[in-house]
Amino acid sequence: MTAGRAIVLFGHGSRDPLWRLPMETVATRARALAPGTSVRCAFLELEQPDLAAAVGELVAAGATQVSILPMFLGVGRHAREDLPLLAAQLRASHPAVTFVLQPAIGEDHRVLELIARIALE
């Protein structure tokens, strides 16, 4: 792990096991790009691990900074309300760890630009 840095890709979750494949692909690619950085997927509901379990595993492995990237294309109630509450609980449970809650992936202009380019192909 790079200086205690870890990343959690956070998604909604689904009963369909194929739903999580794109997130797992992003995690695999991130690990390849930064081999010393721990990357985990976590889910709000319907799948495991949940956010607390994924973070607990990372902290037990030595993470001192955890960046949470919401893998939501649109910013709905889960990203606006649920995730900040979960992050506050994590901060209370792990006071020695710095948590960075990134904007939802759908708010990144680079992602939106890429989607527009794909749509135009």
Secondary structure as the mmCIF struct_conf table of DSSP 4:
data_model
#
loop_
_struct_conf.conf_type_id
_struct_conf.id
_struct_conf.beg_label_comp_id
_struct_conf.beg_label_asym_id
_struct_conf.beg_label_seq_id
_struct_conf.end_label_comp_id
_struct_conf.end_label_asym_id
_struct_conf.end_label_seq_id
TURN_TY1_P TURN_TY1_P1 ALA A 3 GLY A 4
STRN STRN1 ARG A 5 GLY A 11
BEND BEND1 ARG A 15 ASP A 16
HELX_RH_3T_P HELX_RH_3T_P1 PRO A 17 ARG A 20
HELX_RH_AL_P HELX_RH_AL_P1 LEU A 21 LEU A 33
BEND BEND2 ALA A 34 ALA A 34
TURN_TY1_P TURN_TY1_P2 PRO A 35 GLY A 36
BEND BEND3 THR A 37 THR A 37
STRN STRN2 SER A 38 PHE A 43
BEND BEND4 LEU A 44 PRO A 49
STRN STRN3 ASP A 50 ASP A 50
HELX_RH_AL_P HELX_RH_AL_P2 LEU A 51 ALA A 60
TURN_TY1_P TURN_TY1_P3 ALA A 61 GLY A 62
BEND BEND5 THR A 64 THR A 64
STRN STRN4 GLN A 65 PRO A 70
BEND BEND6 LEU A 73 GLY A 74
HELX_RH_AL_P HELX_RH_AL_P3 ARG A 77 ARG A 77
HELX_RH_PI_P HELX_RH_PI_P1 HIS A 78 ASP A 82
HELX_RH_AL_P HELX_RH_AL_P4 LEU A 83 SER A 93
TURN_TY1_P TURN_TY1_P4 PRO A 95 ALA A 96
BEND BEND7 VAL A 97 VAL A 97
STRN STRN5 THR A 98 LEU A 101
HELX_LH_PP_P HELX_LH_PP_P1 GLN A 102 ALA A 104
HELX_RH_3T_P HELX_RH_3T_P2 ILE A 105 GLU A 107
HELX_RH_AL_P HELX_RH_AL_P5 HIS A 109 LEU A 120
#
